[in-house]
Amino acid sequence: MSEPSVSVTLTGPAKIDGRRKPAGTTIAVSTTLALQLAASGVINPELAQSLSDAVNATPLESDFQAAVDAAVTERLATLDAKAVDELKAAHERIAELERQLSEKTKPEAAKPAKTAKAAAIP
């Protein structure tokens, strides 16, 4: 896949593809070369800024970001569902333990009353 070309007018002399080009020459160059020329200060700074902005939002980058966002959303949904299941299981376990505790404390509460009665008889 070839990089798109951009038409630029040189504000100073530059060597492009092994040939010297004088200031004022308009040439078609790749976006990468245009950014290199901008870094050298031989093209219009406003054009350099617009090229930089265009390169920062490439389709590949936005596609990658969309894929990352989708993967994160899917993973968070999975983790949320898992957390809900674990919370439900924890609540069920709490209810089970509370039932067991109440069953154990009922007979023990009755025993001390009988023991106290037996202790009072002698």
VEXNUVO-813955 format. One record per residue (C-alpha): x, y, z. Coordinates in pm, 1 decimal. Layout:
<nodes>
@X X; Y Y; Z Z
...
</nodes>
This chain:
<nodes>
@X 0.0; Y 0.0; Z 0.0
@X 160.0; Y 327.4; Z -108.7
@X 147.8; Y 632.9; Z 106.5
@X -67.0; Y 917.7; Z -31.0
@X 122.3; Y 1206.0; Z -188.9
@X 92.8; Y 1566.5; Z -85.8
@X 172.2; Y 1869.1; Z -298.4
@X 406.0; Y 2109.3; Z -117.5
@X 581.3; Y 2430.0; Z -212.0
@X 934.0; Y 2458.2; Z -79.7
@X 1014.3; Y 2772.9; Z 118.7
@X 1385.0; Y 2690.3; Z 104.7
@X 1616.3; Y 2468.9; Z -99.1
@X 1594.8; Y 2095.1; Z -30.7
@X 1741.3; Y 1770.8; Z -159.8
@X 1459.5; Y 1534.0; Z -259.2
@X 1518.9; Y 1192.8; Z -414.1
@X 1886.2; Y 1281.3; Z -457.1
@X 1815.2; Y 1602.7; Z -649.0
@X 1842.9; Y 1957.4; Z -526.8
@X 1521.5; Y 2157.4; Z -553.2
@X 1522.4; Y 2538.2; Z -523.5
@X 1287.7; Y 2740.4; Z -300.5
@X 948.6; Y 2804.7; Z -461.4
@X 934.0; Y 2463.8; Z -630.8
@X 604.9; Y 2277.5; Z -591.7
@X 645.2; Y 1900.4; Z -574.1
@X 440.9; Y 1594.5; Z -481.9
@X 589.4; Y 1402.9; Z -187.8
@X 475.0; Y 1136.8; Z 55.7
@X 324.7; Y 1244.6; Z 386.6
@X 631.9; Y 1112.9; Z 566.5
@X 869.0; Y 1313.0; Z 345.7
@X 648.8; Y 1621.6; Z 384.6
@X 679.3; Y 1587.8; Z 762.3
@X 1058.1; Y 1553.9; Z 727.8
@X 1065.0; Y 1866.6; Z 512.3
@X 852.8; Y 2044.8; Z 773.6
@X 1099.0; Y 1940.3; Z 1044.1
@X 1375.9; Y 2090.2; Z 828.3
@X 1174.7; Y 2412.0; Z 798.6
@X 1149.4; Y 2413.5; Z 418.9
@X 769.5; Y 2401.0; Z 381.3
@X 482.5; Y 2613.0; Z 510.9
@X 435.9; Y 2556.6; Z 890.2
@X 53.4; Y 2556.6; Z 861.6
@X 71.2; Y 2276.3; Z 604.8
@X 310.6; Y 2089.2; Z 831.7
@X 64.3; Y 2116.6; Z 1121.5
@X -228.1; Y 1993.8; Z 910.7
@X -16.0; Y 1699.7; Z 789.2
@X 81.3; Y 1617.7; Z 1145.6
@X -283.3; Y 1621.7; Z 1253.5
@X -380.7; Y 1399.3; Z 958.8
@X -107.4; Y 1148.2; Z 1040.1
@X -210.8; Y 1136.9; Z 1406.9
@X -560.6; Y 1017.0; Z 1314.9
@X -482.9; Y 745.3; Z 1063.9
@X -751.5; Y 487.1; Z 985.4
@X -526.8; Y 211.8; Z 1120.9
@X -492.2; Y 391.8; Z 1453.1
@X -864.8; Y 458.2; Z 1481.8
@X -942.5; Y 96.7; Z 1384.7
@X -698.3; Y -26.1; Z 1647.0
@X -849.2; Y 202.5; Z 1910.5
@X -1199.6; Y 81.6; Z 1821.5
@X -1083.6; Y -280.2; Z 1852.7
@X -924.6; Y -208.2; Z 2191.2
@X -1238.7; Y -31.5; Z 2312.7
@X -1456.7; Y -323.6; Z 2199.7
@X -1227.6; Y -575.9; Z 2370.9
@X -1226.7; Y -374.0; Z 2693.0
@X -1605.5; Y -342.5; Z 2686.6
@X -1643.9; Y -716.2; Z 2629.7
@X -1397.6; Y -800.1; Z 2908.1
@X -1569.1; Y -562.4; Z 3151.4
@X -1907.0; Y -718.6; Z 3070.1
@X -1760.4; Y -1063.6; Z 3137.5
@X -1607.9; Y -946.2; Z 3464.9
@X -1935.3; Y -778.9; Z 3566.7
@X -2132.0; Y -1096.4; Z 3496.1
@X -1877.9; Y -1301.2; Z 3689.9
@X -1891.1; Y -1056.5; Z 3981.8
@X -2272.0; Y -1073.9; Z 3987.5
@X -2257.5; Y -1454.8; Z 3992.2
@X -1997.1; Y -1452.7; Z 4270.9
@X -2202.4; Y -1203.0; Z 4472.2
@X -2514.8; Y -1416.3; Z 4433.9
@X -2320.8; Y -1725.3; Z 4546.4
@X -2182.1; Y -1531.7; Z 4843.7
@X -2532.1; Y -1420.6; Z 4948.2
@X -2656.5; Y -1778.7; Z 4920.3
@X -2363.6; Y -1896.9; Z 5134.8
@X -2437.4; Y -1626.8; Z 5393.9
@X -2802.2; Y -1733.2; Z 5410.0
@X -2696.6; Y -2098.2; Z 5447.8
@X -2452.0; Y -2015.3; Z 5727.5
@X -2711.6; Y -1800.4; Z 5904.8
@X -2958.9; Y -2092.5; Z 5892.4
@X -2693.5; Y -2326.4; Z 6031.9
@X -2608.7; Y -2078.2; Z 6306.3
@X -2971.0; Y -2029.9; Z 6404.2
@X -3021.0; Y -2409.0; Z 6415.9
@X -2719.2; Y -2447.2; Z 6644.6
@X -2814.5; Y -2162.0; Z 6875.7
@X -3175.7; Y -2276.1; Z 6927.0
@X -3089.4; Y -2604.2; Z 7105.5
@X -2812.0; Y -2433.4; Z 7303.9
@X -3053.7; Y -2165.7; Z 7422.5
@X -3290.9; Y -2435.4; Z 7545.6
@X -3014.0; Y -2635.4; Z 7720.1
@X -2901.7; Y -2365.7; Z 7964.8
@X -3261.0; Y -2319.3; Z 8078.6
@X -3289.7; Y -2691.5; Z 8156.2
@X -2947.6; Y -2692.1; Z 8319.0
@X -3043.1; Y -2397.3; Z 8534.1
@X -3360.9; Y -2578.0; Z 8638.5
@X -3164.9; Y -2888.8; Z 8729.4
@X -2915.5; Y -2684.5; Z 8927.3
@X -3193.5; Y -2518.0; Z 9127.4
@X -3352.7; Y -2850.4; Z 9237.5
@X -3081.7; Y -2988.5; Z 9474.0
</nodes>
